[in-house]
Amino acid sequence: MIEPMLLTMADELPTGEKWRYEIKYDGFRVILTWTENGITLTSRNGKDLTERFPEIISLSEQLTPPSLPITLDGELVILNTPFQANFSLLQQRGRLRSSDKINYYATRRPATFMAFDFINKPNETYKKRKQQLKEIIHHLDSPRIQYVQEYKEINDIKSIVFTHLGEGIIAKTTNSKYTPGKRVRSWIKYKNWRSVSGFLTSFNPQNSYYQIEGVDGEEHFPIGTFKHGFDKEEEQTLRTFFKQKGIKKGKSWILEPSVCVDVHCLHADQGEMREPMFSRFRFDLSPEECTKDKLKWDLSLFPTEVDFTHTDKELWPGKTKEDYLIYLRNIAPYLLPFIKEKKITLIRYPDGIYKESFFQKHLPDYAPDFVGEWVEAGEAFITCSNLPAFLWLGNQGALEFHIPFQKAGGKDPDEIVFDLDPPGREQFPLAILAAQLLKHLLDELEVESFVKTSGNKGMQIHIPIEEGSMSYEETRRFTHSLVKLLIKEKPDVFTIERLKKNRGNRLYLDYVQHAEGKTIVAPYSARATEKGTVAAPLFWSEVKKGLTPEQFTIDTTIKRVQDLGCPFQDYAHARTRQPIEQMKTMFHKA
């Protein structure tokens, strides 16, 4: 086995022409070896992980590399987004022993091998090895083995890692060779730390761990333990303080809440911090200020460019602007790709859903420079392509983000949307039925479709297409031909009648809405409903009896997408696979 080359930790990234930068994924460091006998996965510590990740090893039966053997260095991950990994889920996978459970989770949330080095020829330069690696991964063309891109511009990768709440960045010199098992300064690791605040409550001299906690109402809750990051003087002072002011209970010294600290970590949840490091004492902070809300805010890693105001204002019943901003910050990696190239229409509720609201699509004069604009016919429209702009709009009370079907400056749609609009929320099962029937028709045409709740009372089916592949007239005829088939099958259930008074209790199949100048609510946008519901992307397997829009709110959606993955994850790639000519035959037949 080849031992992996080791990195050197640094507080700052090196710069200069000789440096390139890669995403540091939060996963298992693994050497992948592919021979005529198949694939093996070996951890940094020499453990054989092969049998625990069948979705990776089965590739040897499905794909043929350009040559064998090949040895790749990389990170085994479960991806939330293309740049954010879910270490907690991966850790759970690594503990599984039952083959049935392993196979179940391999299908439900498959792992991905993020390859960053080709080490068959370790004496070749990093630049040459990356080129060879890129050719291999391109040849394999599998979502289960992906290429870790290198960046020349440091600010580009910093923005990506920050937006996606990634683990960090690796800097590598272009002429570096691969030296197995050695820690080198030609590979530098930089962490994307979160800094959380808590008060010290215990110290265990036997393992040198300190415990910090926070307050949640009248109760204390554990944030986590840490032992690293002190200089000698700081640690000695703290040990002495615990022994002088604390009470000995069992093996540990217990301290009443008095001393607050900041701790760097990658994440904190359920009383554990991921890779914690002491940062500083916070003598300016009282224990009462170390709240659960502050912890959520700190872990969300907000950009400093935005001045957040009136965060305690209630926007929905029981939900404040702070709650909403935390939702926006964490959903940004999933939502931003759907709005970043489009003119957006906002529905703003500056004082909450029960107060005045208004539409806004033009850029206000007071918007900061990082909020984008698209000028057309002398009008400046709002665009949003970065995290600070997205959060600034949220701070302005923009609760709903609506987008057109074409990119800014484009004339043809890059998606088709069916809007399934029942007469009321009580008739949501009609939307489920319509979605199921449309899915059947689309499957027969081999059209890839994606479904989401509207966040209100209906559902929407999205079909991504390449810009220029169909005109608005062609997409209108396509949608019309399909809804006519549904109405023909169930005329008492569905209608295309535009006047509400003439629809009765039938579901409105809105194909007219898919047109130039019209908009649809963006995936993951919040809605101005009493429960703070979200236009939630769904897996098709979820579209069945019992589904309700109220299941998906700003309180539940982040955990859902992290646990289950994003149902729209393959949305962009699906554009290139659509049977456009087959779709056009539908309206020729109609």
C-alpha positions as CSV (number, residue, x, y, z in Angstrom):
1,M,0.0,0.0,0.0
2,I,1.1,3.5,-0.8
3,E,0.9,5.8,2.3
4,P,-0.8,9.1,1.5
5,M,1.3,12.3,1.3
6,L,0.6,14.5,4.4
7,L,-0.3,18.2,4.5
8,T,0.9,21.0,6.6
9,M,-1.7,23.1,8.5
10,A,-1.6,26.9,8.1
11,D,-3.6,29.9,9.2
12,E,-3.1,31.7,5.9
13,L,-3.0,30.4,2.3
14,P,0.3,31.0,0.3
15,T,0.0,33.0,-2.8
16,G,2.0,33.3,-6.0
17,E,2.3,31.9,-9.5
18,K,3.5,28.5,-8.4
19,W,0.5,27.8,-6.2
20,R,-2.8,26.1,-7.2
21,Y,-5.8,25.6,-4.9
22,E,-8.3,22.7,-4.4
23,I,-11.4,22.2,-2.4
24,K,-10.7,20.3,0.9
25,Y,-13.6,17.9,1.4
26,D,-14.7,16.7,4.8
27,G,-14.5,12.9,4.4
28,F,-12.2,9.9,4.7
29,R,-8.8,10.2,3.1
30,V,-8.6,7.1,0.9
31,I,-6.2,5.5,-1.5
32,L,-8.2,3.9,-4.4
33,T,-6.3,1.1,-6.1
34,W,-7.8,-0.4,-9.3
35,T,-6.3,-3.5,-10.7
36,E,-7.6,-6.4,-12.9
37,N,-9.0,-7.9,-9.7
38,G,-11.1,-4.8,-9.0
39,I,-11.1,-1.8,-6.7
40,T,-9.8,-1.6,-3.2
41,L,-10.3,1.4,-0.8
42,T,-7.7,1.9,1.9
43,S,-7.9,4.6,4.6
44,R,-5.1,6.8,5.7
45,N,-4.6,4.5,8.7
46,G,-4.4,1.4,6.5
47,K,-7.9,0.1,7.2
48,D,-9.6,-1.7,4.3
49,L,-12.9,0.1,3.6
50,T,-13.7,-1.7,0.4
51,E,-16.7,-3.8,1.5
52,R,-18.4,-0.8,3.2
53,F,-18.8,1.2,0.0
54,P,-20.2,-1.1,-2.7
55,E,-21.3,1.8,-4.8
56,I,-17.6,2.6,-5.5
57,I,-16.2,-0.9,-5.9
58,S,-19.0,-2.0,-8.2
59,L,-17.6,0.5,-10.8
60,S,-15.0,-2.1,-11.7
61,E,-17.8,-4.2,-13.1
62,Q,-19.4,-1.3,-15.0
63,L,-16.5,0.8,-16.3
64,T,-13.2,0.2,-18.1
65,P,-10.3,2.5,-17.2
66,P,-7.9,3.6,-20.0
67,S,-5.3,1.4,-18.5
68,L,-4.6,-0.7,-15.4
69,P,-3.4,-0.6,-12.7
70,I,-4.3,2.9,-11.4
71,T,-3.8,4.4,-8.0
72,L,-5.7,7.5,-6.9
73,D,-5.5,9.6,-3.8
74,G,-8.6,11.3,-2.8
75,E,-11.4,11.9,-0.3
76,L,-14.3,9.5,0.1
77,V,-17.4,11.7,0.8
78,I,-21.1,11.9,0.9
79,L,-21.9,15.1,-0.9
80,N,-24.6,17.6,0.1
81,T,-23.6,20.0,-2.7
82,P,-20.7,19.8,-5.3
83,F,-18.5,21.6,-2.8
84,Q,-19.9,20.5,0.6
85,A,-19.6,17.0,2.2
86,N,-21.6,15.5,5.0
87,F,-19.1,14.0,7.4
88,S,-21.7,12.9,9.9
89,L,-23.5,10.7,7.4
90,L,-20.2,9.3,6.1
91,Q,-19.1,8.4,9.7
92,Q,-22.4,6.5,10.2
93,R,-21.7,4.6,6.9
94,G,-18.2,3.7,8.1
95,R,-19.6,2.1,11.2
96,L,-22.1,-0.1,9.4
97,R,-21.3,-3.9,9.4
98,S,-24.6,-5.4,8.1
99,S,-24.4,-5.9,4.3
100,D,-28.1,-5.2,4.0
101,K,-27.8,-1.8,5.7
102,I,-24.7,-1.0,3.7
103,N,-26.4,-1.7,0.4
104,Y,-29.5,0.3,1.5
105,Y,-27.5,3.4,2.3
106,A,-25.3,2.9,-0.7
107,T,-28.4,3.4,-2.8
108,R,-30.1,6.0,-0.6
109,R,-27.1,8.4,-0.1
110,P,-24.3,7.0,-2.2
111,A,-20.7,8.0,-1.5
112,T,-18.4,9.7,-4.0
113,F,-14.7,9.4,-4.4
114,M,-13.3,12.8,-5.0
115,A,-10.0,12.2,-6.7
116,F,-7.3,14.8,-6.4
117,D,-4.1,13.0,-7.4
118,F,-2.9,10.2,-9.7
119,I,0.0,8.6,-8.0
120,N,1.2,5.9,-10.4
121,K,4.1,8.1,-11.2
122,P,4.8,10.0,-7.9
123,N,8.0,11.6,-9.3
124,E,6.1,13.5,-11.9
125,T,5.1,17.1,-11.1
126,Y,1.7,18.0,-9.6
127,K,0.8,19.7,-12.9
128,K,1.4,16.5,-15.0
129,R,-0.3,14.2,-12.5
130,K,-3.4,16.4,-12.5
131,Q,-3.6,16.3,-16.3
132,Q,-3.3,12.5,-16.3
133,L,-5.9,12.4,-13.5
134,K,-8.3,14.6,-15.4
135,E,-8.1,12.4,-18.5
136,I,-8.8,9.2,-16.4
137,I,-11.8,10.7,-14.7
138,H,-13.2,12.1,-17.9
139,H,-12.8,8.7,-19.5
140,L,-14.7,7.0,-16.6
141,D,-17.5,9.5,-16.7
142,S,-19.1,8.4,-13.5
143,P,-20.7,10.5,-10.7
144,R,-19.2,8.1,-8.2
145,I,-15.6,9.1,-9.1
146,Q,-15.2,12.9,-9.6
147,Y,-12.2,15.1,-10.4
148,V,-11.2,17.7,-7.8
149,Q,-10.6,20.8,-9.9
150,E,-7.6,23.1,-9.3
151,Y,-8.0,26.9,-9.2
152,K,-5.5,29.5,-10.0
153,E,-7.3,32.5,-8.5
154,I,-7.4,32.3,-4.7
155,N,-10.5,34.5,-4.3
156,D,-12.6,32.3,-6.6
157,I,-12.1,29.2,-4.5
158,K,-12.4,31.2,-1.2
159,S,-15.9,32.4,-2.4
160,I,-17.0,28.9,-3.3
161,V,-15.8,27.3,0.0
162,F,-17.4,30.1,2.1
163,T,-20.7,30.0,0.2
164,H,-21.0,26.2,0.5
165,L,-19.8,26.1,4.1
166,G,-17.0,23.8,2.9
167,E,-14.2,22.3,5.1
168,G,-11.4,24.3,3.7
169,I,-8.8,24.7,0.9
170,I,-5.6,22.9,0.0
171,A,-2.8,24.9,-1.7
172,K,-0.3,22.9,-3.8
173,T,2.8,23.9,-5.7
174,T,2.7,23.1,-9.4
175,N,6.1,21.4,-9.4
176,S,5.5,19.3,-6.2
177,K,6.2,15.6,-6.4
178,Y,4.2,13.0,-4.5
179,T,6.2,11.8,-1.5
180,P,4.2,9.0,0.3
181,G,3.9,9.2,4.0
182,K,5.8,12.5,4.3
183,R,4.5,15.8,5.7
184,V,5.4,18.5,3.3
185,R,5.2,22.2,2.9
186,S,4.3,22.0,-0.8
187,W,0.8,21.0,0.3
188,I,-0.8,23.5,2.7
189,K,-4.2,23.0,4.4
190,Y,-6.4,25.9,5.3
191,K,-9.5,25.4,7.4
192,N,-12.8,27.3,6.9
193,W,-13.4,27.6,10.6
194,R,-16.6,28.6,12.4
195,S,-16.1,30.3,15.7
196,V,-18.5,29.4,18.5
197,S,-18.9,30.9,21.9
198,G,-19.6,29.1,25.2
199,F,-18.8,29.2,28.9
200,L,-16.4,26.7,30.5
201,T,-18.0,24.2,32.8
202,S,-15.6,21.4,33.4
203,F,-12.0,20.2,33.0
204,N,-10.7,16.7,33.1
205,P,-7.0,16.6,34.0
206,Q,-6.6,13.0,32.9
207,N,-7.3,13.7,29.2
208,S,-6.9,17.5,29.3
209,Y,-10.4,18.1,27.8
210,Y,-12.4,21.3,28.6
211,Q,-16.2,21.3,28.3
212,I,-18.1,24.4,27.1
213,E,-21.9,24.9,27.3
214,G,-24.5,27.4,26.3
215,V,-27.9,28.6,27.6
216,D,-31.3,27.7,26.1
217,G,-33.9,29.6,28.1
218,E,-33.4,28.5,31.7
219,E,-31.4,25.4,30.8
220,H,-27.8,24.8,30.0
221,F,-26.8,22.6,27.0
222,P,-23.5,21.1,26.0
223,I,-21.7,22.5,23.0
224,G,-18.7,20.2,23.1
225,T,-15.2,19.5,24.4
226,F,-11.7,20.6,23.2
227,K,-8.1,20.4,24.3
228,H,-6.0,22.0,21.5
229,G,-5.1,25.5,20.5
230,F,-3.7,27.0,23.8
231,D,-0.3,28.3,24.2
232,K,1.5,27.1,27.4
233,E,0.8,30.2,29.4
234,E,-3.0,30.1,28.5
235,E,-3.4,26.5,29.4
236,Q,-1.5,26.8,32.7
237,T,-3.5,29.8,33.7
238,L,-6.8,28.0,32.9
239,R,-5.8,24.8,34.8
240,T,-4.9,26.9,37.8
241,F,-8.2,28.8,37.6
242,F,-10.2,25.6,37.6
243,K,-8.4,24.3,40.6
244,Q,-8.8,27.5,42.5
245,K,-12.4,28.4,41.6
246,G,-13.8,25.0,40.7
247,I,-15.1,22.0,42.6
248,K,-13.6,18.5,42.2
249,K,-16.2,16.0,41.3
250,G,-14.9,12.5,40.4
251,K,-12.2,12.9,37.8
252,S,-13.1,16.4,36.7
253,W,-13.1,20.0,38.0
254,I,-16.5,21.7,37.8
255,L,-16.8,25.5,37.3
256,E,-19.8,27.7,37.7
257,P,-20.6,29.7,34.5
258,S,-18.2,32.7,34.5
259,V,-15.5,32.4,31.8
260,C,-16.5,32.5,28.2
261,V,-14.3,31.4,25.3
262,D,-14.4,31.2,21.5
263,V,-13.6,27.8,19.9
264,H,-12.9,27.2,16.3
265,C,-14.5,24.2,14.8
266,L,-15.9,22.8,11.5
267,H,-19.3,22.1,13.0
268,A,-21.1,21.6,16.3
269,D,-24.1,19.4,17.0
270,Q,-25.5,17.3,19.8
271,G,-22.8,18.2,22.2
272,E,-19.9,17.5,19.9
273,M,-17.6,19.9,18.0
274,R,-15.8,18.8,14.8
275,E,-12.0,19.4,15.0
276,P,-12.3,22.0,17.9
277,M,-9.4,24.4,18.6
278,F,-9.3,27.0,21.3
279,S,-9.4,30.5,19.8
280,R,-9.5,33.1,22.5
281,F,-11.0,34.2,25.9
282,R,-14.1,36.3,25.7
283,F,-14.0,38.6,28.7
284,D,-16.4,40.9,26.9
285,L,-19.1,38.2,26.8
286,S,-21.3,37.0,29.7
287,P,-22.6,33.4,30.0
288,E,-26.1,34.6,29.4
289,E,-25.1,35.8,26.0
290,C,-23.9,32.3,24.9
291,T,-27.4,31.3,23.6
292,K,-28.5,28.5,21.3
293,D,-29.6,31.2,18.8
294,K,-26.1,32.7,18.9
295,L,-24.6,29.2,18.3
296,K,-26.9,28.7,15.2
297,W,-25.8,32.1,13.9
298,D,-22.1,31.5,14.5
299,L,-22.2,28.1,12.8
300,S,-23.9,29.6,9.8
301,L,-20.8,31.7,9.0
302,F,-22.4,35.0,7.8
303,P,-20.4,37.3,5.4
304,T,-19.1,40.5,6.9
305,E,-20.2,42.6,4.0
306,V,-23.8,42.6,5.0
307,D,-25.1,44.7,7.9
308,F,-28.0,42.7,9.4
309,T,-30.7,44.8,11.1
310,H,-33.7,44.2,13.3
311,T,-33.0,40.5,13.5
312,D,-35.5,40.0,16.3
313,K,-38.4,41.2,14.2
314,E,-41.1,38.5,13.8
315,L,-41.7,37.7,10.1
316,W,-43.9,34.6,10.6
317,P,-45.8,33.6,13.8
318,G,-43.0,32.5,16.1
319,K,-40.3,33.0,13.5
320,T,-38.0,36.0,13.5
321,K,-35.8,37.5,10.8
322,E,-32.8,35.9,12.5
323,D,-34.5,32.5,11.9
324,Y,-35.1,33.4,8.3
325,L,-31.6,34.6,7.7
326,I,-30.1,31.4,9.2
327,Y,-32.4,29.5,6.8
328,L,-31.3,31.6,3.8
329,R,-27.6,31.2,4.8
330,N,-27.8,27.4,5.0
331,I,-30.0,26.9,1.9
332,A,-28.0,29.3,-0.2
333,P,-25.8,26.6,-1.8
334,Y,-28.9,24.8,-3.0
335,L,-31.1,27.9,-4.0
336,L,-28.5,30.2,-5.6
337,P,-27.8,28.0,-8.7
338,F,-31.5,28.4,-9.7
339,I,-31.5,32.2,-9.5
340,K,-28.0,33.4,-10.3
341,E,-28.3,33.9,-14.0
342,K,-31.9,35.3,-14.0
343,K,-33.7,38.5,-13.4
344,I,-35.6,37.9,-10.1
345,T,-38.9,39.2,-8.8
346,L,-39.1,39.5,-5.0
347,I,-42.1,39.7,-2.8
348,R,-41.1,41.7,0.2
349,Y,-42.7,41.7,3.6
350,P,-40.5,44.1,5.6
351,D,-42.6,43.8,8.8
352,G,-43.8,40.3,8.5
353,I,-46.5,38.3,6.6
354,Y,-49.4,40.1,8.2
355,K,-48.2,43.6,7.3
356,E,-47.8,45.4,4.0
357,S,-46.1,43.5,1.1
358,F,-45.1,44.4,-2.4
359,F,-43.4,43.1,-5.5
360,Q,-40.0,44.3,-6.5
361,K,-38.0,43.5,-9.6
362,H,-36.1,46.8,-10.1
363,L,-32.8,47.5,-8.4
364,P,-33.2,50.1,-5.6
365,D,-30.8,53.0,-5.6
366,Y,-29.6,52.1,-2.1
367,A,-28.5,48.6,-3.0
368,P,-24.8,47.9,-2.3
369,D,-22.5,47.1,-5.2
370,F,-22.5,43.4,-4.6
371,V,-26.2,43.1,-5.6
372,G,-26.3,42.5,-9.3
373,E,-28.2,44.3,-12.0
374,W,-29.4,43.6,-15.5
375,V,-30.1,46.7,-17.6
376,E,-32.6,46.2,-20.3
377,A,-34.5,48.9,-22.3
378,G,-33.2,51.5,-19.8
379,E,-34.5,49.6,-16.7
380,A,-32.2,48.1,-14.1
381,F,-33.5,44.7,-12.9
382,I,-32.3,42.8,-9.8
383,T,-30.0,39.8,-10.2
384,C,-28.4,37.8,-7.5
385,S,-25.3,35.7,-8.1
386,N,-23.5,35.7,-4.7
387,L,-24.1,35.0,-1.1
388,P,-23.9,38.6,0.3
389,A,-26.5,39.8,-2.3
390,F,-28.8,36.9,-1.4
391,L,-28.6,37.7,2.3
392,W,-28.9,41.4,1.8
393,L,-32.2,40.8,-0.1
394,G,-33.3,38.6,2.8
395,N,-32.5,41.3,5.3
396,Q,-34.7,43.6,3.3
397,G,-37.6,41.3,4.0
398,A,-37.6,39.5,0.6
399,L,-39.5,36.3,1.7
400,E,-40.2,35.0,-1.8
401,F,-37.9,34.7,-4.8
402,H,-39.6,34.2,-8.2
403,I,-37.7,33.6,-11.4
404,P,-38.5,33.7,-15.1
405,F,-38.0,30.6,-17.4
406,Q,-35.1,32.1,-19.3
407,K,-31.7,33.6,-18.4
408,A,-31.3,37.3,-18.3
409,G,-30.7,38.5,-21.9
410,G,-32.0,35.2,-23.3
411,K,-35.1,34.7,-25.4
412,D,-35.7,31.0,-25.1
413,P,-36.5,29.0,-22.0
414,D,-34.1,26.8,-20.2
415,E,-36.8,24.9,-18.4
416,I,-40.5,23.9,-18.8
417,V,-42.8,24.0,-15.8
418,F,-46.3,22.6,-15.2
419,D,-48.1,24.5,-12.4
420,L,-50.6,22.2,-10.7
421,D,-53.1,24.4,-8.9
422,P,-55.9,22.8,-6.8
423,P,-58.8,25.0,-5.7
424,G,-57.6,25.0,-2.0
425,R,-55.1,23.3,0.4
426,E,-57.7,20.7,1.3
427,Q,-57.6,19.6,-2.3
428,F,-53.8,19.1,-2.3
429,P,-54.4,15.3,-3.1
430,L,-55.5,16.5,-6.6
431,A,-52.0,17.9,-7.1
432,I,-50.5,14.6,-6.1
433,L,-52.7,12.8,-8.6
434,A,-51.9,15.2,-11.4
435,A,-48.2,15.0,-10.7
436,Q,-48.3,11.2,-10.7
437,L,-50.2,11.1,-14.0
438,L,-47.9,13.6,-15.6
439,K,-44.8,11.7,-14.4
440,H,-46.2,8.6,-16.1
441,L,-46.6,10.5,-19.4
442,L,-43.1,12.1,-19.2
443,D,-41.5,8.7,-18.3
444,E,-43.1,7.2,-21.5
445,L,-41.3,10.0,-23.4
446,E,-38.1,9.4,-21.5
447,V,-38.2,13.0,-20.3
448,E,-36.4,13.7,-17.0
449,S,-38.6,15.6,-14.7
450,F,-38.3,17.1,-11.2
451,V,-41.2,17.9,-8.8
452,K,-41.6,20.4,-5.9
453,T,-44.3,21.7,-3.8
454,S,-45.3,25.3,-4.6
455,G,-45.0,26.0,-0.9
456,N,-48.6,27.1,-0.9
457,K,-51.4,24.8,-2.1
458,G,-50.1,23.2,-5.2
459,M,-47.2,21.5,-6.9
460,Q,-44.9,22.2,-9.9
461,I,-43.2,19.9,-12.3
462,H,-39.9,21.2,-13.8
463,I,-38.3,19.9,-17.0
464,P,-34.8,21.3,-17.5
465,I,-33.8,21.9,-21.2
466,E,-30.9,23.5,-22.9
467,E,-31.4,27.1,-23.8
468,G,-32.2,27.4,-27.5
469,S,-33.4,23.8,-27.8
470,M,-37.1,24.8,-27.8
471,S,-38.8,28.2,-28.2
472,Y,-41.6,29.4,-25.9
473,E,-44.1,28.6,-28.6
474,E,-42.8,25.0,-28.8
475,T,-42.8,24.6,-25.0
476,R,-46.4,26.0,-24.8
477,R,-47.5,23.5,-27.4
478,F,-45.8,20.7,-25.6
479,T,-47.3,21.5,-22.2
480,H,-50.7,22.0,-23.9
481,S,-50.6,18.6,-25.5
482,L,-49.9,16.9,-22.2
483,V,-52.5,18.6,-20.2
484,K,-55.1,17.8,-22.8
485,L,-54.3,14.2,-22.3
486,L,-54.9,14.5,-18.6
487,I,-58.2,16.3,-19.0
488,K,-59.3,13.8,-21.6
489,E,-58.7,11.0,-19.0
490,K,-60.2,12.9,-16.0
491,P,-62.4,15.8,-17.2
492,D,-64.2,16.0,-13.8
493,V,-60.9,16.4,-12.0
494,F,-58.7,18.6,-14.1
495,T,-59.3,21.8,-16.1
496,I,-57.5,24.5,-18.1
497,E,-60.3,27.0,-17.4
498,R,-58.6,30.3,-16.4
499,L,-61.6,31.8,-14.6
500,K,-61.6,30.5,-11.0
501,K,-65.4,30.7,-10.8
502,N,-65.8,28.3,-13.6
503,R,-63.4,25.6,-12.3
504,G,-65.5,24.3,-9.5
505,N,-63.5,21.8,-7.5
506,R,-61.2,20.8,-10.3
507,L,-57.5,21.3,-10.3
508,Y,-56.2,23.9,-12.7
509,L,-53.5,22.7,-15.1
510,D,-51.7,26.0,-15.7
511,Y,-49.7,25.7,-18.9
512,V,-50.3,29.3,-19.8
513,Q,-48.1,30.5,-17.0
514,H,-45.1,29.0,-18.8
515,A,-44.4,32.0,-21.1
516,E,-41.9,34.8,-21.6
517,G,-42.3,37.4,-18.9
518,K,-44.0,35.1,-16.5
519,T,-42.3,33.8,-13.3
520,I,-42.4,30.8,-11.0
521,V,-41.3,30.5,-7.4
522,A,-37.7,29.4,-7.1
523,P,-36.9,26.0,-5.6
524,Y,-36.3,26.3,-1.8
525,S,-37.8,29.8,-1.7
526,A,-39.8,30.5,1.5
527,R,-43.5,31.5,1.2
528,A,-45.6,34.0,3.0
529,T,-47.7,31.3,4.7
530,E,-48.6,31.1,8.3
531,K,-46.3,28.2,8.9
532,G,-43.3,29.5,6.9
533,T,-43.6,26.8,4.2
534,V,-41.0,26.3,1.5
535,A,-41.2,25.5,-2.2
536,A,-39.6,22.2,-1.5
537,P,-38.0,19.9,-4.1
538,L,-39.2,16.4,-3.7
539,F,-38.1,12.9,-4.6
540,W,-40.7,11.3,-6.9
541,S,-41.1,8.5,-4.4
542,E,-42.5,11.0,-1.9
543,V,-45.3,12.1,-4.2
544,K,-48.0,9.9,-2.7
545,K,-50.9,9.8,-0.3
546,G,-50.1,11.7,3.0
547,L,-47.8,14.3,1.4
548,T,-48.7,17.8,2.5
549,P,-47.0,21.2,1.9
550,E,-46.9,21.9,5.6
551,Q,-44.2,19.2,6.1
552,F,-41.6,21.5,4.5
553,T,-40.8,24.8,6.3
554,I,-37.8,27.0,7.1
555,D,-37.5,25.0,10.3
556,T,-37.3,21.5,8.7
557,T,-35.9,21.9,5.2
558,I,-32.2,22.3,6.1
559,K,-32.0,19.1,8.0
560,R,-34.1,17.3,5.4
561,V,-31.7,18.3,2.5
562,Q,-28.7,17.4,4.6
563,D,-30.1,14.0,5.6
564,L,-31.7,13.0,2.3
565,G,-29.8,15.0,-0.3
566,C,-31.2,17.5,-2.8
567,P,-33.8,16.0,-5.1
568,F,-32.8,18.6,-7.8
569,Q,-29.1,17.7,-7.5
570,D,-29.0,16.4,-11.1
571,Y,-31.1,19.2,-12.5
572,A,-28.4,21.0,-14.5
573,H,-26.9,17.7,-16.0
574,A,-30.4,16.6,-17.0
575,R,-30.6,19.4,-19.5
576,T,-28.2,17.7,-21.9
577,R,-30.1,14.3,-21.7
578,Q,-33.6,15.4,-22.7
579,P,-35.1,13.8,-25.8
580,I,-36.0,17.2,-27.4
581,E,-37.1,15.8,-30.8
582,Q,-39.3,13.2,-29.1
583,M,-40.9,16.0,-27.0
584,K,-41.6,18.0,-30.2
585,T,-43.5,15.0,-31.7
586,M,-46.0,15.3,-28.9
587,F,-47.5,18.6,-30.2
588,H,-47.2,17.5,-33.8
589,K,-49.5,14.6,-32.9
590,A,-51.8,16.7,-30.8
